[in-house]
Amino acid sequence: MNKRFTKPFFTTKFYPITSALMFALVAPNMVMANDYGNLISVTSNSMQQKVSGTVTSSTGPLSGVTISVKEKPTLATSTDANGRYSLQVEVGQTLIFSAIGFNKTEKLVEGAFLNVQLEESNQALEEVVVVGYGTQKKESLTGALQVVKGDQLRGTTSPNVENMLNGKAAGVYVAPGSGQPGAKGGVVIRGQATLSGTTSPLWVVDGVILGSSAGDLNPDDIATLTILKDAASTAIYGSQGANGVVVVTTKNPSASGTSISFSTKMGFNQLTNGNMKMMNGSELYDYYASFANQSAIKFPRWNADLRDSNFDWWKVATQQGFTQNHNVSIQSGTEKLQSYLSLGYYNEVGAVKGYEYDRYNFRMNTIYKPTTWLTVKPTLVGARRGVEDRQYSTTAMYSNFPWDNPYDANGNLVGHRSSSWVNNATTNYLYDLQWDHSANTNYEFSGNMDFDIKFTNWLTFSSVNNYRYNTYSAAGYTDPRSNGGESVKGRLTDYRKEYARRYTSQILRFNKSWGKHAVNALAAYEFNDYWDKTLDVYGTGFIPGFEVLDVVARPERTRGAITEWAVQSLLSNANYAYDGKYLGQLSFRRDGASNFGDNAKYGNFFSVSGGWNVNRENWFNASWVDNLKLRASYGSVGNRPSELYPQYSLYSVSSSSGYNENSGALIYRIGNKNLTWERTFTTGVGFDAAMFNNRARVSFDYYDKKTDNILYNVPISGITGVTSIHKNIGKMQNRGVELTVGGDIIRKNDFTWSLDINIGHNKNKLTELIKSKDASGNNVVRPLIIGDDLGIAGSASRVLEPGLPVDTYYMPIWAGVNVETGAPEWYKVETDQDGKQTQVKTSNYSAATLQKAGKASPDLFGGFNTGITYKQFDLNASFGYSIGGKIYNYSRQEYDSDGTYTDRNQMKLQDGWSRWEKPGDIATHPIAKYNNNDKGNSTSTRYLEDSDFLRLRSLTLGYNLKLQQYHLKNVRLFFTGENLFTITNYSGVDPEMSVNDSGAVLGSAGPAIYPATRKFMFGLNVTF
């Protein structure tokens, strides 16, 4: 009897929870029904009628306008996609029309029809923007930030909001990760500001600090996303804001009638392979036949028949994947009680066979106002994410010989190291996939009990209290008959991790205006702690088909760990405005963290900024300028070590430190009690402008970020058993500009064409490095040589040296091919007696000089988006680009190896490439030999390529149907194509940087890339 696991560790029964949620959702409607009942009884003798009409602006109909009855605020509705509305009211009552970006308008009901045209407010200066620990009017902002609306994100189909940010904001670089379902991207804001730990920004959702990841946040629940970039915006987050902050606001209910929204997307996805094409059987045979030492080829099947052996390893591993995403939300409420419930489901079957990802989400946001001075805001959020993994090998897609067929003549799978294969030393992974598989499941739950107490019109106390619990489990099955399980008679693995995070902030808010003065200030205490526990168990030896650890004959491995840390903070912020013209801001934060010893347990961070709304000056007479603001800021943020407790000298008590089955302890870390906070000081200036009735918009920022006391795990002699120690080693600078330009090129009643472009430029430089003693005892600065985090021996190295970017490659410089011999050549630096250096060519790889060789980060990056609306049609396109960066294509070391590797397939020569064959040939590729030992495929700039690209990320065509007669407020059909084309000269699979499991951006591409996918999605949005 076979026992299969599909959902390890937990089941998916949520019946009690969903019952409670549904009751909470219905409650507001019961209250509303009560109100309606009272209305009927009280006004039965009054004259009621249905009033209807259309709400427009200077550009046409307005959707989403809220219409409420002034005398009865609980009676409200909103306009549909065509600006139409209807409401049952009494003659003589007043309707209030309100929408963000427009002046509020009141109209008296005098008949059955009432059309209204709203006037735009002064460039939406009254628009409220979510910032750190609160909100501000857009006109009063002094910091550099960018708001991305939820609808702008959802043009891309992904379960992860990180990927959706790509190309949406200036200065925000996103490495999209692989094409595997559920893969997350890496986000870097304004350059790399640290050498250790994550470079990801801090994520804050509805006032709760989550950390360096958004978790399993459902993108469909996002209302707005605010990216905080400069010191004025991020300093209030102190030691957690060094990499920038992303503040997410989810959808909240309003005091209006019940509204139900449903959205669905379904479509298929397929792999893209960039410019990398592998050889088929005949091409590989011709390549081998061209070897200069063809006589050295001795394997038994070497004959011309190989040209007809052409198994397609790419085709057997790939398929047309399927993606679906469904969301439903219900919101309803009165002035006292409002609720929002959303349910979401995302599923993706990979374009590489054998991998399926799915996720379930729910969210319940409630606002309850029992009195005029108290508002209670409970929230409940949950997600379940699961993966079924029997994925076909992405390595074999590229590396396996087309000459080697995994099936015999009868269609049966051949075993490992088959004598019928040319590469008879390798395994047939398809043979193992008959049995081997794994699965993992993650549950994430989060609950808030927040409340506001309004003491006066200008003084409020806010309390945010959150508890977050996450549990992850993964199980693996390696069959006794498989290659990996044969020697141990099968292996079962079980890994479990659970963590809990508590967060609370108690905030006193002051907001008062008098005369020409306005002050908005807060003071707060914040506490945040974290606890996790892991269990990692291996067992070997069992009867095939059993998948529980009870059946194993031997416990192979048992590991476990508990981790804890805590941070507490005092913080304050004050904003002042005089006459709406002159703006000032101050913030201060003091953090205490368990990562540091008593000498540096607390760190202080601050910011000061100012702004000037020039257009408000009496002397400013440019009527075509709607808004012009100048901004300047200076401040500091910080960073903590990537490891816990580096201030202490620690011993390790583990299985590896024991002896003869007796427990023992080994020295694990040398503490550094003087280790202190990494600090980044940022200076920034910028301006924002809007012109021609907000038809043209521009925002510009210049920044200079200087990081001091860089934290790094410095390598030391391993004589004590410890090979590194945490130190503050130097200083770094990031300097750059950001430009966002947008406008409505055409804006008429039934036709609009808009275009928005964002450009980011960042220049990174290490400015100082810690000194160490040389052989003579002198203190000198020595460059640090580090790896590229690819985890492959022989891949690219990087150098940390003052004056250079921290992502500078360090390797021999490729000099091309010797015209006469066809040998590979590199440059060797020779120094004469006068100290003059010259570059000379050498065919001896070991004699080549390691040199600085470009950087991974681009000079320019960003995106541009354009949209056209015509009557009920809309067309939107989103592009991304990158210019000036480098990527190390390690895969070419294996697949473009000049005959060095004779156990794997090779890639085709691309346009413009040529192979040396005879003296006098000017070629890009050296002479090819069987078992080539010329070292031509060793690490060098031969494989360091430009990562420039232009990519069409998404193209969407939509149509809005008019179905108000069926009580449908909005119905929209659309079709989206994603990742439709990429223009690049990069020879590999994808020029966009990949990320590792921790979200760090990599500058190298490995040999087993899961290619990006192209998606074609059909969707429907309905609101009623």
N, C-alpha and C positions, 0 to 999 in steps of 0.2 A: 504493500500500500504506500503510495507516494503522498507525502504531506508537503504541499506547496505554500510558501508564504507570499502574500501580495501586499499586506499592510502590517508590517512588523510593529510590535510594541504597543500599538493603540488601535482601537476600533473607531468607527466614525458615527456613533450614535449620539445625536444631539437633540433627541426629542424633548427632554425637559427644558433645555435652553431655548429652542425655537418656540415652544409654547409660551414661555415667559416673554420672549421678544414680540410675538404676535399680540399678546395681551397689552403690552406697553404701546404698541403701535395703534391698537384700536382705541385705547383710552382717550387720546385727543379727539377722535371723531365722536366719541360718546359725549364729551363735553360740548363739542360743536353742535351736535344734534340737540342737546339740551338748550343751547343758546337759540337755535332756530325755533325750537318749540316755544320758548318764551317770546320770541319775536312774533310768532304767529298769534299767540294769545293776546299780546299787547296791542298789536297793530292790525287786528282783524278788521277794524272799521276804517283804517287809513287807505288812501288811494295808492296802490302799488302798481308798478308797471315795469316792463323789461326795457332797459335802455341798452343800446348797442351802438357801435361805431368803430372807427379806425384811428389808431394813434400813429402819427408820422413824425419825421424830422425833416430837415432840409435835404436829406439824401434819400428819403423814401420811408416805407413802413418800418415800424420798430417792433421787434419781438421782445418778450420778456418784461414789458412794462407792467409794473404793479399798479392796479386800480383798486382803491379802498374807499369805503364810505366814511366820511369824516365823523358823522354822528353815530356810526356803528362800525368801529374799526375791525370787528371780527368778520364783517362781510367784505370779501376781497376776491379779486381774480387777477389774471394776467393776460397779456395779449399773446396771440399765437404767432406763427412764423410770418404771417402777412399783416401783423399789426392789429388784428381784429379782436374785439372783446364783446361780451354781453354780461349783464348783471341785473338782478331783480332788486329794484330800489323803490323809494317813495319820491314822488314829485316834491321838489323843494329841498331835497337833501343835496349834499355837496360831495362830488367825487374828487379824490386826490390821485393824480397821476405822477408816478415817480420812477426814475431809472437812473442807474449810474452814468454819470457823464452829462446829465441833462438837469435843467432847473425843474424843481418840483412845481406842478401846476394844479390849481384848484378850479373846478367848473361846477356851476349850479345845474342841477337836473331840471329841465323845463319841458322836455319832450321825450319821444322814443328814440331819437337819434342824437348822438353827440360825438362829433369828430374833433380831435385835438392834435395840434402840432406842437411838439416840445422843442424848446430852445436849448442848444448845447450850452452847458456851463463853461466857464472860461478854461478851455482845454482840460476839462475834467479835473480841475484843481481841487475840487471837493472830494475827489476819489480817495478812498481810504486804502492804504497799503499796509499789509502785515509786515512788521519788522520784528527785531528782537524783543521779546517779552511784551509785545503790545502792537498797537496800530498808530499810524500817523496819516494826516492828510498829505497828499502827494506834494502840495505846494510847500510844505514845511520840511521836507526831507533835505538833509545835508550830506547824506552818505551815497556811495556808489552801489546801486542795487538794480536788479532787473526782475520784473514780474512776468511770469509765463502763465497764461491761463490754461486751465485743464483741457479745454478743447484744442488748444494748440499742440498739446502733447499727444493726443490720441490719434493723430494721423499715422502713427507707427504702431504696429501690432507687436506687443511684447508684454509679458507679465511683470516686467521690472521697469520702474520709472527712470532708473539711471540711463538706460538705453534711449529712452524717449527724449532726453535732454540734448541729444546730439545735434549740434548746429542751431540750437534755439537761442543761445545767449552769447554775447561777445565775451571773450576771455575765459570761456568754459570749454575745456578740452575733454572729450569723451572718447575713450577707447572702447569699442562696442563689444569686445570679447568674441567668443566663437559663435558659430551658427547652431550649436547644440541647444535644444529646447531648454528654456529656463536660465541660460547663461547670462550673467550680469556683466555690465560694462564697468570700466573704471573712470572716475570723474576727477579732474584736476582743475582747480580754479586759480588763475593767475600764477601758474608755474609751480614747480616743486619747491616747497619751502622747508623740507626736512630731509635728512639722509636715512633716518631709521623710522620704523613704524609706518603707518598708513599715510598716503597722500590724499585720501578721500576726504571730502568735506564732512562737516557735522550735519546730521539730519535731525530736524526738529519738526514734529508733527503735532499740530494743535497744541502747541506750547510745551510738549513733552520731548525732552532730549532722548533720542534713540541711540546715537552713536554714529559710527562711520558708515552705516548702511541704513537704507530705508526699510529693511526687513521685507515682509510679505505684504506691503501696502498695495492695495488695489488701485491702479491708476485711474479707474473710472470713478473713484470716490474723491478725486482731487478737484477742488474748486480753483485754487491758485497756488502757485509755487513761486516764492521769492528767493532770489539768489543774492546773498549778502557778500560783498567782495572786499570793501575797504575797512580801515580801522574804525571809522565812525559807525559802521554797521555791525562789525564782528567783535569789537573789543569787549562788549558786554557779555560775551560768552567766554572770555578769558582764555584759559589753558586748553579749551576745546575748539577754539575758533581759528587756529593757525592756518588751516587749509580751506577757509571759507565756510559759510553756513548756508544750508538750503532749508528754508522755512516753508513747510507744507500746511496749507489750510484745507481741510476736507469740507465737503458739502454739508451745510447746516440747514435745518428747517426754518420756515418763516411762518408768520401768522397769516396764513391764507388758506384757501380751500385745499382739499385733498388733490394731490397730483401724483400720477403714476407714470414712471418712465421705464421704457424697455429698450435695450440696445443689443444687437447681435451682430457678430461677424463670423463668417465661415469662409474658408478657402483652402488653397493648397500651397505648398512650398516646395521648392526644388533647389538643389545645390548649385552654387556657382563656383567655378574653379579658377577665376582670374585668368592670368596669362600662362599658367603652369599646365603643360600638357605632357603626359607620360608616353613613352614609346609603346607601340604595339609589337607583336611578335616579329614581323618582317623588318621593322625599323631597328629593333634591338639586334637582330641577327646581322643586318648590314653594318651596324655600329661596331659589333664585335669583329666582323670580317675586315673592318678598316684598321684594326689595331696594328701598330708597327711590329709587334711580336706575336702575330696571329698563331705562329707555330707553338706558342706556349699554352694555348688553350687545349686542355686535355680531358675535360669532362666527357663521359660516355655518349651523351646525346648530341655532341657538337657535330652537326651536319646541316645541310641546306633544308632538311625537313622542318627545322625549327621555324622557318619562315611561315609555315602553315599552322604552327601552334600559337594560338592567339586567344587565351582566356582573358576576359575583361573583368579584372578585380574591382574596378570602379563600379561597373554595372551591377555586379552581384551584391554589392554592399549598399547600393542606393535605391531610393524609391521616390515616388511623389508623396511627400508628407502631407499631413492634414492639420489645420489649425482652426480652432473655434473659440470664441469668446462671447459669453452671454452675461448680461447684467440687468438687474431689475431693481428699481428704487421706488420707495413710496414715502412721500412727505406730506405732513398734515399738521394743522395746529390752530390754536387760538392765541389771544394775547397772553394767556396764562401758561399754556402748555403746548409745546411744539415737538414733533418727533420726526426723525428721518431714519429709515431702514433701507439698507442695500444688501443685496445678495449677488455674488459674482462667481462665475465658473470659467476657468481658462484651461484649455487642453491643447496639447501639441504633440503630434506623432512625428518623430524626427525624419528628416530626409535621408539620414543614414539609418538603415533598418535596425530594429530591435530596441529602440529607446522611446519611451513615452513619458511625458511630463504633464501633470495636472495640478490644479490648485482651486480650492474653494475659499471664498471670502464672505464674511458678513460684517456689517457695521451698524451700530445703533447709536445715534446721536440724539440726545434729548435736552430740551431747555424748559425748565419749569420755573415760573415766577409766582410763588405763593403770595408775595406781598410786593409793594412798590420798591422795597429796599433790599430784597433778597432774590437772587437768581441762582438756581441749582442746575448744574450741567453734567449729569452722568453720561458716561460713554462706555460702550462695550464693543470690543473688536476681536475678531478671531479669524484664523486662516489655517487651512490644512494644505500642505504641499507634498506631493508624492511623485516618486520616480520608479519606473520599472525598467531595469537595465539588462538587456541581453544584446547590447549594441555590437554591430559588426565593426571590425577593426578599421579605424581611419588610417593607421600606419600602413596596413596591407593594401589599401586602396592605391597607394603610391608605390610602395616598395616591392611588392611581390612580382616575380617574373611573370609575364604573359605566357611563357613557355610551360608554366607549372599549373596543372589543372587540379582543383581540389576534389574532383569527381573522377571515378574510374569509368571504363567503357559502359558499365551497366548503370551508371548514374548514382553509384554509392560513394559516400565520402571516403577518401583515402586517409590513412592514419598519418601520424607524425613521422617526419624524416623519411618520407617515402622514396624508395629507390627509383620511382618513375619521374621524380622531380629533378630538374637541373640543380636547384638549391636543395639537395637532400639532407642538409643539416638543420633545416628550419621546420617549424611546426605548421600544421594546417589548423588555423584558428577556428574554421567552420566545424571541424570535428569536435572541438571542445564546446562550441556553442549549442551542441545537441543537449547539453546538460547544464553547463555553468551559467549562472545568472546572479544578479543582486537586486536589491531594492532598498529604498530609503523613504522615510516619512518624517515630516516636520509639522508640529503643531505649535501655533503661536497665538497666545491670548493676552489681551490687554484691557484693563479696566480703569476708568477715571471716575473720581468723585470730586468734581470742581464746583466752586461756588463763588459768587461775587456778593459783597455786602456794600450797599450804597449808603454811606453816612450822610453825605450832602451831595449837591449837584456837582461838586468839584473834588470830592474825596471818596475813593472806593478802595475796598480791600478785596483782593483776588487770591484765591487759593487753588492751586493745581496739584492734584494728588493722583499718582499713577502707579499701578503695579503691573508688571509685564512678566509673563512666564512663557518659556519656550522649551519644548522637548523634541529632540531629534533622535532617530534610531535608524541604523543601517545594518543590513544583514547580507552576507554573501555565501554562496554555495559553489564550491569547487569539487567536482565529481571525482571519485577515485579512478575513473577511467580516463580523465583528462590529463593533459601534459603537466599542469600545475599541481594536480592532486595525486598523480601516480606514485611519487616517491614517498608520500606520507599517508597514502590510502584514503585520500579525501580530506578536505578542510572546510570547516564551517566558521564563519566570523560573525560576531555580534558587537556592534558599537553603539553606545548610547550616551547622549549628552543632554543635560537639562540645565537651564539657567533661569535665574530670577533677577529682575532689576526693579529697584524701587526709586521713585523720583517724586520729590515734592518741592514746590516753590510757594512761598508766602509773600505776596506783593502788595505794597501800599501805593496806590496811584493818586496823583494830584494833577488835576486838569482845570485850569481857571483862566479866564480872560477878563480883562478890565481895560477900558479905554482902548488904546492901541497896543496893549501888551497881552501876550498869551504865554502861559507856562504849562508845559506837560512834563511831569517828572514821576519817577518811581524809585522806591527802595525795596530791597527784597533779600530774603534768605533762601538758599537753595541747598538741597541735599540729594545725593545720587549715589547709590551703591549697587554692587553687582556680586553675584555668587553663581558659580557653576560647578558641576560635578560630572565627571566622565567615567565610563566603564568600557573597557576594550578587551574582548575575550576571543581567543582562537581555540578551536578544538580540532583534532585530527583523528583519522581512523574510524570509518563507519560504513555501514551497508549502503550502497547507492540508493538514492531516493529519499532518505530521511534528512530532515532539515531543522532539527532541534538539537541543542547541545547535549541533551540527555543521552544521545546515542553514541557520542564520541568515545573512543578508547583511551585518548590521552588529552589532557588540557595543555595545549601547546603554549599559550600565552595568557596571562591575566594582568591587566594594567588598570589603574584608576588614578584620578586626580581631583583635587578640589582647589578652586581659585576664588579669591575674594579681593575686592578693592573698594575704596570709597573716596568720594570727593564732596567737600562742603564749601559753600561760597557765600559771601556777602557782596551785593552788587547794587549799583545805583545809576540812574541816568536822568538827565534833565535837558529839555529842549525849550528854547526861548525864541519868541518871534516878536518883532516890533513892527506894527503896522503892516504885517504881511510882507515886508520888504527885506528886513535884516534878520537873519536866522543864526542861532548859536546852539551848540550841543556839547555836553560834557558827560562822560561816563567813567565809572570806576568799578573795578571788580577785584576781590581778594579771594583766591582759591587756596584750599588746603587739600593735599592729595596724599594717599597712603604710599604712593610710589617713591616718595622722598624721605630721607632721614630728618632728624630734628634740626640739622643745620640749614635745611632749605625746604621745610615742609609747606610753607606758604609762599605764594607768589602774587604780585600786584600787577594789574593791567589797567590801561586807561585809554581814553580817546578824547580829542577835542576837535570840533569841526565847526564850520560856518558856511552860510549861504546868503546869496543876494538875489532876490527876484527883481532883476533890472527893469522888467516891463512894467512894474508897479510904480516906478518913479514918475513924478509929474512931468519931468522934462523929456520923458521917452515918448516920442511921437510917431514911431514906426507902427502904424495901424495894422500892417500886414504881419507883424510879429505877435503871435498870441501869447507866447510865454518865452522868457529867457532867464535862466537861472545859472549863476556861477557858484561853484562849490569848492571847498578845500577842507582837508582833514589830515590829522596826524594821530597816531596811537599805537598801541601794542597789543599783541595776542601771544599765546604761548603754546607749549607742547610738552607732554610728559613722555618718559621712556616707554619703549614698546614692550618691555618686560616689567614684571612686578618686582618690587623690593631690590633694585640694583644697589641700594645703599648698604645692604647687609652682605657679609661673607656667609655663604651657605654651604651646607653639606647635602649630598644627595643620598637618600636611603631608598634603594631600589634593587631589583633583581640583578642588575649589572654590577652593583657595588658589594654584593655578598660573596661568600667563599665557602665552597664545600657544603652548600645548602644551609649555611648560617648567614643571617642578616648582617649587613655591614653598612658603613657610611664612607663616602668618598667626597673630597672637596669638589664643589660644583661651581662656586663663583667667588671671586674676590670682590668684596664690597667697596664702594666708593662713597664714603659718608659726605663728601663735599660736592657730590653731583647736584647740579642745580637746574632750574627750568630753562628750557630752550625758549627764547623770545624772538618775536618778529615785530619790528617797528616799521610801520607803513606811512609814507607820505603820499597824498593824492590830491590832484586837482582835476576839475572837470566842469562841463557845462551841459545843460539840457535846453533844447529850444523846440518850439512848435510854431509853424507859420501857415499863413493862408487858410485860416479857419480850420486849423489842425490837419490840413492835407499833407503837410510836409513836417517830418519830425527828425531830429538828430540828437544824439547823445555822444559825448566824447569824454574819455577819462585817461589821465596819465598817472601812473603809480610807480613808486620806488619802495620795494620791500627789502628790508635788511634784517637777516636772521643772525642772532648772536647766540653763543654757547650751544652750538650744534651738538645734539646728542648722537653718539655713535658707539657701537660695540667694537672697540679697537682690538685687532689681533695682537697677542703677546706670545712670548715663548711658552711652550706647553710643558716646561720642565716640572711645574707643580701639578700638572693635570688639568689646568685651566688654560684655555687658548684665547680668551678675550676678556676685556673688562670695559664696562660702560664709562665713557668720559664725555666731557664737553670739549670738542676738538677744534672749533673754528667758527668762521662766519661765512655767510652766503648772501647774495643779492639777486633779487628778481626785479627787473625794470621793464615796463611795457606800456602799451597804449591799447585802448579799446574804442571802437567806433561802431555805432549803430545808426543807420540811416534808413528811414522808411517814409512812405507816403502813398497817397491815393493818386495815381497817375491820371485816372479817369474816374469821376464821381458824378453820376447822373441818377435820375430817379430809378431806372431799372437796369443800370449797368455800372459796375464798379470794377476797376482794376487796381490792385494794390501791390506794392513791392517793398520788402524789408530785407536789408543786408546787414550782417554783422561781421566785424573783422577783429581778430585778436592778434596781438604781437607781444611776445614775452622773450626777454633776454636774460638768461640765468648765468651766474658766475660765482664760483667759490672764491672768496676774497681773502680768507685766512685759514691756516691749518696749523694744528698743534705741532710744536717742535719736539724732536726726540734726539737722543745722543747718537752720533756716528761713531766709527771705530776709534777716532781720536778723542772722543769724549766731548766734542763740541755739540751744542744744541743747533740742529739744522731742521729745515722743513723737508720731509720726505714725502713724495707722492704716494698715495695709497692706491693699489691696484685691486679692483673688485670685480666680481663676476656680473653677468647680465641677468641673473635670476631665472635663466631658462632651465637650469638644472641638468645640463648636458655637458659632459667633459669635452673640451675642445671647442666650445662656443666662444663668442666674443668676450673680451674683457673691456673694462672701463677704467678711467683714471680719475682720481680726486687730486687736483693740483690747483693751487691758487692762480686765479686769472682765467680758468677754464670753466665751461659749463659742467655741472655735476654728472651729466649724461654723455660725456665725451668718450668716444670709442678709443681703444688703445690696442694697436695691432700692427703687423708689418704692412707696408704700403705696396700694393700690387703694381708691378712695372710692365706687365703684359707678357708677350710671348717672344722668345728669341727667334728672330727671323731666319737664322741659318739652321738652328738645331730643333726648333719647336719646343724647347724646354721652357717651363714657367720661370718668371723672373720677379724679384722683389727689389726694393731699394735698401741699400745699406748706407748708413751715415758714416763718413770718414772725416776725421779731423786732422788737419796738418799741424805742423809745429807752431804756426802762428794762431792756432785756435779757429781757423776758418773751416766751416763744415761744408761738405759737398755730398750730394746724393749720387751713388753709383749703383749700377745694376748687379745683381747676383742671382745665380740659379741655385745657390745653397740656402735653403730655407732657414737653417739654424744660424746662418750669418746675417740674416735680415734683421734690421733694427726695428724694435717696437716703437711706434710713433703715434702721436695724436691724430685722429682720423675722422673728424666731424662729430656731430651730435645727433641724438635721436629726436629731440623736440623740434617741431616745425618753426619756421620764422613767421608764417602767417597761417591762421586757421579760422574757420568759422562756417557760416552758412548763409544762404539767402532763400527767401520764401516769397512766392508770388501767388496771388489769388484773383480769380475773376468770378463775379456773380452777374448773371443775366436773368432777370425775372426769377423763375423758380430753379434755375440751374446754377451750380457753382463748380469751379475747377480750381484745385489748389496743388501746387508743386513745392517740394522742399528739397533743397540741394545742400550738400556739404562739401568742403574742400580743405586741403592742407597743402602747404608749399614750404619747401626748404628743410625738411627733416630727412633723417636717414633711418633705414631699417636693415638690420643684419639678417640676411636670408640664409640661415644655417642649413635649411633643407637642401640647398645647392651643394653643400659640402658632401652630402650623401648621394644626391640624385644628378649632380653635374660634376662628377668626380674624375673624369678623364681615364676611367678604367681602374681607379684605386679600389672601389668597391665592386666586387664581382658576385655579390650575393643578393643584389637588389636591382630593381629596374632603374632606368635613367630617363631624364626629361629630354624632350626634343629641344634642339637649338632654335632659338627664337629669331625673329626678323632682325637682321643686322649682326647676328652672331656667325662666326665661321670657325672651322677647325683647321689647325695647321696640318699639312700633309707632306709638303716638300720644301726644300730650301728656297727662300725668297718669298714664301707666303706671308702676307701680313694678316694675321688672324687674331680673333679674340680669345680662342681656346687653344691650349697647348696640345702637343702630340698625345694621342690616346694609346695606352698600352694595357695589356692584360696584367692585373696585379701591379699597377703602376706605383712606383716608389719615388716619383719625382717631387712629391709633397705639394703638387699644384692645388690640391683641394684642402690644404691646411688653412687655418684661420688667417684671413688677410682682407684687405679692402676689395679684393676681387668679388666678394660676396656682399659688400656693403653698398646698398642701392638707395636711390632716391625714393622717398615714400610719398611723393606728390600725387595727388589724385583729385578728381572731381566726380562726385557721386550723386545720382538722383535717388534720394532716400525714399521719397514717396510721391505718388501722383494720384490724386483723388478726384473723381467726377461724381457729383451728387445732384439729386433732384428732390425738391420739396413738393409734396402733394397737398392739394387743398381738399381736406376732408372734414371741415368743421361741421358739416351737416350730420356727421356721424359722431360728434362730440370728441373728435380727435384734435387736440391743439396743434400737434406737429407730427408729420410723417415724412421721413427722409430716407430715400434709397441712395446707396452709393456703392461705388466700386473703387478699390485702391490697389495699385501696384507698388510694391516696395522693393528697393534695391534693384531698380530696373536696369541701370547701366553704371559702369565705372570707367572713367578715362584715366589711364595710368601707364607708365612705362615700367612699373615694377614687375619683375619676372615671376614672382611668387603667386600665392593664392589670393592674398588680400593685403593691400598696402596700409590699411588701418592697423594701428598697434593692437596687439593682443594684451590680455591681462592674465595674471596668475590667480590661483584660488583665493588669495587674500584681497584681490581687487587692485593690486599694484600693476601699473602700466609697464609692459615689457617693450624693449627695443629690438628684440630678436624674434624670428619666426622659426619654430621647430619643424621636425620632419613629419609630424602627425597632426596637421591642422584640420580641425573641423571647419570646413568652408562656410562662409556666410551664405544665407539662403535668400532666394528671391520669392516673395509672397504675392499671391493674387487673392484678394479678399473681397467678398460681397457682404454688404451690411445693410441693416435696417435700424432706424431709430424711431420710436413712437412715444409720444407723450399725450396722456389723456387724463 
